[in-house]
Amino acid sequence: MVPLKFTLGTSAAVIKAVPLLLVDLLNEDGVTGRAYAFCYRPSGAVAISSHLSEAIDLLKGKRVTPFDATQMVSRQFSLLGVTGTVRMALSLMDMAMWDATAQTQGVPLSSLLGSRPKPLLAYDSRGLGLMDPNRLAEETKALLEGGLRAVKLRLGYPSLSEDLAALNAVLMSIPSDDIEIMVDYNQALTSAEAIRRGRELEKAGIYWLEEPIGHEDYEASAAVARELKIPLQIGENFNGPEGLLRAICVQASDYVMPDVARIGGVSGWLQAAGVAAAHGIEMSSHLMPEISAHLLCATPTAHWLEYVDWADAVIEEPLKIRDGMVLTSERVGSGISWDEAKLKRLATI
């Protein structure tokens, strides 16, 4: 459980600490592939860990690639359903296998995928939850001191007037016009209310409107997107590349932002990136920025990296920010390695 520097109040919950599941996958060559995921609830970490242990038992003694492993294990879980915690377990397995493969080749993951480590456009998603406007103003200034030129604001107050007051507090705290604001409703609204509030918010020039309604209602999302001038963003809850394809086929949003732990790991991301590229849709990331950075480097329609510093509490070399961009790690693999001293300190909290 990693305590947050900025308490994150959303329309769904107030988050003060996040459950991260850390994975070490040891292969017979002595290489350890690593990955981690935000598990939403502590019980989610327990379930994901259980599925993952069972999946690895099915692969012990076999020489397989990430693609082979996912296909083989997915068949074993098909009756349970390759969704939710099962999907996240198999995504973590895939991520760790790709990390190990890149380490074996002695190259960064982005290079293994045919690209190279690059600076990435990123927005700060660590704070700006539901809170008093005065606190929002103070937190906006604190976030911008981190060096990024864009921030995410969570909305979903009981009334539109409260949403507008929150947005205005953030706008008044921004020192220049070149800083972007993304707005996330965390699925808090009905379609009609999303249109009503969206029409008011777009007057302020926000960059995108994220998940205003239930995440799986792609047809309703498409209707909202048609009614608004501001781009609609969805995707963190896509279940595999198939979910992204279904959303794109009905034009559910203007942008997409898969989560590497829900899209199917690195393998699933590559498939999703191909679909997005074929349809000319810009693709951003959701959380896990350390590995997501490598994937965006190899994404034809790469857009924004969502930056959070949650893993700084457990890894040896946190991501660096320079000139308003996040620098993709140039270490071999994904660049993730655990700091044992940090882990021991967390265990005492």
C-alpha positions as CSV (number, residue, x, y, z in Angstrom):
1,M,0.0,0.0,0.0
2,V,1.6,3.2,-1.2
3,P,0.6,6.5,0.5
4,L,-0.2,9.2,-1.9
5,K,1.4,12.7,-1.8
6,F,-1.8,14.2,-3.0
7,T,-5.1,12.8,-1.7
8,L,-7.2,11.8,-4.8
9,G,-10.9,12.5,-4.4
10,T,-13.0,11.2,-7.3
11,S,-16.7,10.9,-7.9
12,A,-16.4,7.3,-6.8
13,A,-14.0,7.4,-3.8
14,V,-11.4,9.3,-1.8
15,I,-8.0,7.6,-2.3
16,K,-5.2,8.2,0.2
17,A,-3.1,5.1,-0.6
18,V,-2.9,2.8,-3.6
19,P,-2.5,-1.0,-3.6
20,L,0.3,-2.0,-6.0
21,L,1.0,-5.6,-6.9
22,L,4.7,-6.1,-7.6
23,V,5.7,-9.1,-9.8
24,D,9.0,-10.9,-10.2
25,L,9.1,-13.6,-12.9
26,L,12.2,-15.7,-12.9
27,N,13.1,-17.6,-16.0
28,E,15.6,-20.5,-16.3
29,D,18.3,-18.3,-17.7
30,G,18.4,-16.4,-14.4
31,V,16.7,-13.3,-15.8
32,T,14.0,-11.7,-13.7
33,G,11.2,-9.9,-15.5
34,R,9.4,-7.3,-13.4
35,A,6.0,-5.6,-13.6
36,Y,3.5,-3.9,-11.4
37,A,-0.1,-2.8,-11.5
38,F,-2.5,-0.6,-9.6
39,C,-5.1,-3.1,-8.3
40,Y,-7.8,-0.6,-7.2
41,R,-8.7,-2.6,-4.1
42,P,-6.5,-4.7,-1.7
43,S,-8.8,-7.6,-2.4
44,G,-8.1,-7.1,-6.1
45,A,-4.4,-7.6,-5.5
46,V,-5.1,-10.9,-3.7
47,A,-7.3,-12.2,-6.6
48,I,-4.8,-11.1,-9.3
49,S,-1.9,-12.7,-7.4
50,S,-3.8,-16.0,-7.1
51,H,-4.7,-16.1,-10.8
52,L,-1.1,-15.2,-11.7
53,S,0.4,-17.9,-9.5
54,E,-1.9,-20.5,-11.2
55,A,-1.1,-19.2,-14.6
56,I,2.7,-19.5,-14.0
57,D,2.2,-23.0,-12.7
58,L,0.7,-23.9,-16.1
59,L,3.9,-22.6,-17.8
60,K,6.6,-24.0,-15.6
61,G,9.2,-26.0,-17.6
62,K,7.9,-24.7,-21.0
63,R,9.9,-22.4,-23.3
64,V,7.3,-19.9,-24.5
65,T,7.0,-16.4,-25.9
66,P,4.7,-13.8,-24.4
67,F,2.2,-14.4,-27.2
68,D,2.3,-18.2,-26.8
69,A,1.9,-17.9,-23.0
70,T,-1.1,-15.6,-23.2
71,Q,-2.9,-17.8,-25.7
72,M,-2.1,-21.0,-23.7
73,V,-3.2,-19.7,-20.4
74,S,-6.2,-17.8,-21.7
75,R,-7.7,-21.1,-22.8
76,Q,-7.4,-22.5,-19.3
77,F,-9.2,-19.5,-17.9
78,S,-11.9,-19.2,-20.6
79,L,-14.7,-20.8,-18.5
80,L,-14.0,-18.3,-15.7
81,G,-13.7,-15.5,-18.2
82,V,-10.7,-13.6,-19.3
83,T,-11.9,-10.3,-17.8
84,G,-11.3,-8.2,-14.7
85,T,-8.7,-9.7,-12.3
86,V,-8.0,-12.6,-14.7
87,R,-7.2,-10.2,-17.5
88,M,-5.0,-8.1,-15.2
89,A,-3.1,-11.3,-14.0
90,L,-2.3,-12.3,-17.6
91,S,-1.4,-8.7,-18.5
92,L,1.1,-8.7,-15.6
93,M,2.6,-12.0,-16.8
94,D,2.9,-10.6,-20.3
95,M,4.5,-7.4,-19.1
96,A,7.1,-9.3,-17.0
97,M,7.9,-11.7,-19.9
98,W,8.5,-8.8,-22.3
99,D,10.7,-7.1,-19.6
100,A,12.8,-10.3,-19.3
101,T,13.1,-10.6,-23.1
102,A,14.3,-7.1,-23.4
103,Q,16.8,-7.6,-20.6
104,T,18.1,-10.8,-22.3
105,Q,18.6,-8.8,-25.5
106,G,20.3,-6.0,-23.6
107,V,18.0,-3.3,-24.9
108,P,15.3,-1.0,-23.6
109,L,11.8,-2.3,-24.1
110,S,11.0,0.5,-26.6
111,S,14.0,-0.6,-28.7
112,L,12.9,-4.2,-28.6
113,L,9.5,-3.0,-30.0
114,G,11.3,-1.3,-32.9
115,S,11.5,2.2,-31.5
116,R,13.7,3.9,-29.0
117,P,13.4,5.7,-25.6
118,K,12.0,9.2,-26.3
119,P,10.8,12.3,-24.3
120,L,7.0,12.1,-24.2
121,L,4.2,14.6,-23.9
122,A,2.7,14.0,-20.4
123,Y,0.1,15.4,-18.0
124,D,0.2,15.4,-14.2
125,S,-2.5,13.1,-12.8
126,R,-1.4,12.9,-9.2
127,G,-4.0,15.3,-7.7
128,L,-6.8,17.8,-8.3
129,G,-9.6,15.6,-6.9
130,L,-12.9,16.8,-5.5
131,M,-12.1,19.4,-2.9
132,D,-12.6,23.0,-1.9
133,P,-11.7,25.5,-4.7
134,N,-9.1,27.1,-2.5
135,R,-7.3,23.8,-2.0
136,L,-7.6,23.1,-5.7
137,A,-5.8,26.4,-6.4
138,E,-3.0,25.6,-4.1
139,E,-2.6,22.0,-5.4
140,T,-2.5,23.2,-9.0
141,K,0.5,25.4,-8.2
142,A,2.2,22.5,-6.4
143,L,1.7,20.2,-9.4
144,L,3.0,22.6,-11.9
145,E,6.2,23.0,-9.9
146,G,6.8,19.4,-11.0
147,G,7.6,20.6,-14.5
148,L,4.8,19.3,-16.7
149,R,2.6,21.6,-18.8
150,A,-0.8,19.8,-18.4
151,V,-2.9,18.6,-15.4
152,K,-5.9,16.4,-14.9
153,L,-8.9,17.7,-12.9
154,R,-11.5,15.4,-11.5
155,L,-15.0,16.7,-11.5
156,G,-18.4,15.3,-10.6
157,Y,-19.7,17.5,-7.9
158,P,-23.4,17.4,-7.1
159,S,-24.1,20.5,-9.3
160,L,-22.7,22.0,-12.5
161,S,-22.1,25.3,-10.7
162,E,-19.7,23.5,-8.3
163,D,-17.9,21.9,-11.3
164,L,-17.5,25.3,-12.8
165,A,-16.2,26.8,-9.6
166,A,-13.6,24.0,-9.3
167,L,-12.5,24.5,-12.9
168,N,-12.3,28.2,-12.5
169,A,-10.1,27.8,-9.4
170,V,-7.7,25.8,-11.4
171,L,-7.8,28.2,-14.4
172,M,-7.0,31.1,-12.1
173,S,-4.0,29.3,-10.7
174,I,-2.4,28.6,-14.1
175,P,0.4,31.1,-14.9
176,S,0.1,31.0,-18.7
177,D,-2.2,30.0,-21.6
178,D,0.0,27.1,-22.8
179,I,-1.0,24.7,-19.9
180,E,-3.7,22.2,-20.8
181,I,-6.4,20.9,-18.5
182,M,-8.0,17.4,-18.9
183,V,-11.3,16.8,-17.1
184,D,-12.2,13.4,-15.8
185,Y,-15.7,12.5,-14.5
186,N,-15.0,8.9,-13.5
187,Q,-18.3,7.8,-15.0
188,A,-20.4,10.0,-12.7
189,L,-23.0,11.3,-15.1
190,T,-26.0,10.3,-17.2
191,S,-25.8,10.9,-20.9
192,A,-28.1,13.9,-20.7
193,E,-26.1,15.4,-17.9
194,A,-22.8,14.8,-19.6
195,I,-24.0,16.8,-22.6
196,R,-25.3,19.6,-20.4
197,R,-22.2,19.9,-18.4
198,G,-19.9,19.3,-21.3
199,R,-21.4,22.2,-23.2
200,E,-20.5,24.5,-20.4
201,L,-17.0,23.1,-19.8
202,E,-16.0,23.4,-23.4
203,K,-16.4,27.1,-23.2
204,A,-13.4,27.2,-20.9
205,G,-11.2,25.4,-23.5
206,I,-10.5,22.2,-21.6
207,Y,-8.4,19.7,-23.6
208,W,-10.7,16.6,-23.3
209,L,-13.6,15.3,-21.4
210,E,-12.9,11.8,-19.9
211,E,-15.3,9.0,-19.1
212,P,-18.4,11.2,-18.3
213,I,-20.7,8.1,-18.4
214,G,-20.6,4.4,-17.7
215,H,-17.5,3.0,-19.4
216,E,-19.1,0.1,-21.3
217,D,-22.0,2.0,-22.9
218,Y,-20.2,2.7,-26.2
219,E,-23.3,3.7,-28.1
220,A,-24.3,6.2,-25.5
221,S,-20.8,7.5,-25.4
222,A,-20.9,8.0,-29.1
223,A,-24.1,10.0,-28.8
224,V,-22.4,12.2,-26.2
225,A,-19.3,12.7,-28.4
226,R,-21.5,13.8,-31.3
227,E,-23.2,16.5,-29.3
228,L,-20.0,18.0,-27.9
229,K,-17.3,20.1,-29.5
230,I,-14.7,19.1,-26.9
231,P,-13.0,15.8,-27.6
232,L,-14.2,12.8,-25.6
233,Q,-11.7,10.4,-24.1
234,I,-12.3,6.8,-22.9
235,G,-10.4,3.6,-22.7
236,E,-8.9,2.9,-19.3
237,N,-11.5,0.1,-18.8
238,F,-11.1,-1.5,-22.2
239,N,-11.1,-5.3,-21.7
240,G,-8.4,-6.3,-24.2
241,P,-7.9,-5.0,-27.8
242,E,-11.4,-6.3,-28.5
243,G,-12.9,-3.7,-26.2
244,L,-11.0,-0.9,-28.0
245,L,-12.1,-2.2,-31.4
246,R,-15.8,-2.3,-30.4
247,A,-15.5,1.3,-29.1
248,I,-13.8,2.5,-32.2
249,C,-16.3,0.8,-34.5
250,V,-19.2,2.8,-33.0
251,Q,-17.1,6.0,-32.7
252,A,-17.6,6.0,-28.9
253,S,-14.9,8.7,-28.4
254,D,-12.4,11.0,-30.2
255,Y,-9.4,9.7,-28.3
256,V,-8.5,6.4,-26.6
257,M,-6.4,5.7,-23.5
258,P,-5.9,2.0,-22.8
259,D,-4.5,0.7,-19.5
260,V,-1.6,-1.7,-20.0
261,A,-2.8,-4.0,-17.2
262,R,-6.3,-4.3,-18.7
263,I,-5.6,-4.2,-22.4
264,G,-3.5,-7.4,-22.2
265,G,0.0,-6.2,-21.3
266,V,2.5,-5.3,-23.9
267,S,1.1,-7.8,-26.4
268,G,-2.4,-6.5,-26.0
269,W,-1.2,-2.9,-26.2
270,L,0.6,-3.6,-29.5
271,Q,-2.6,-5.1,-31.0
272,A,-4.6,-2.1,-29.7
273,A,-2.1,0.4,-31.1
274,G,-2.4,-1.2,-34.5
275,V,-6.2,-0.8,-34.4
276,A,-6.0,2.8,-33.3
277,A,-3.4,3.6,-36.0
278,A,-5.5,1.9,-38.7
279,H,-8.4,4.2,-37.7
280,G,-6.2,7.3,-37.2
281,I,-7.2,7.7,-33.5
282,E,-4.7,9.2,-31.1
283,M,-3.8,6.9,-28.2
284,S,-2.8,7.9,-24.7
285,S,-1.9,5.8,-21.7
286,H,-3.5,5.1,-18.3
287,L,-1.3,4.8,-15.2
288,M,1.9,2.6,-14.9
289,P,3.9,5.3,-16.7
290,E,7.2,3.5,-16.4
291,I,6.2,0.7,-18.9
292,S,3.5,2.8,-20.7
293,A,6.3,5.2,-21.7
294,H,8.0,2.5,-23.7
295,L,4.8,1.4,-25.3
296,L,3.9,5.0,-26.4
297,C,7.3,5.2,-28.0
298,A,6.3,2.4,-30.2
299,T,2.7,3.6,-30.8
300,P,2.1,5.2,-34.3
301,T,-0.6,7.6,-32.9
302,A,1.0,8.2,-29.5
303,H,-0.7,11.1,-27.7
304,W,-0.3,11.8,-24.0
305,L,1.4,9.8,-21.2
306,E,-0.6,9.9,-17.9
307,Y,2.0,10.7,-15.2
308,V,1.8,9.6,-11.6
309,D,4.7,9.0,-9.2
310,W,3.1,6.1,-7.2
311,A,5.9,3.7,-8.1
312,D,8.6,6.1,-7.0
313,A,7.9,4.6,-3.5
314,V,9.2,1.1,-4.7
315,I,11.5,1.5,-7.6
316,E,15.2,2.4,-7.8
317,E,15.1,4.9,-10.6
318,P,11.9,7.0,-10.9
319,L,11.0,8.6,-14.2
320,K,12.6,12.0,-14.9
321,I,10.9,15.2,-16.2
322,R,12.7,17.7,-18.4
323,D,11.4,20.6,-20.4
324,G,7.8,19.6,-19.7
325,M,8.3,16.1,-21.0
326,V,8.7,12.7,-19.3
327,L,11.9,10.9,-20.3
328,T,11.5,7.3,-21.1
329,S,14.0,5.1,-19.2
330,E,17.1,4.1,-21.2
331,R,17.9,1.2,-19.0
332,V,17.5,-2.3,-20.4
333,G,14.0,-3.8,-20.2
334,S,11.2,-1.6,-18.9
335,G,13.7,0.1,-16.5
336,I,11.8,-1.2,-13.4
337,S,13.8,-2.6,-10.5
338,W,12.7,-2.7,-6.9
339,D,14.4,-0.7,-4.2
340,E,14.5,-3.1,-1.3
341,A,15.2,-0.3,1.3
342,K,12.1,1.5,0.1
343,L,10.0,-1.7,0.3
344,K,11.2,-2.3,3.9
345,R,10.2,1.2,4.9
346,L,6.7,0.8,3.3
347,A,6.3,-2.5,5.3
348,T,6.5,-0.5,8.5
349,I,3.9,2.1,7.6
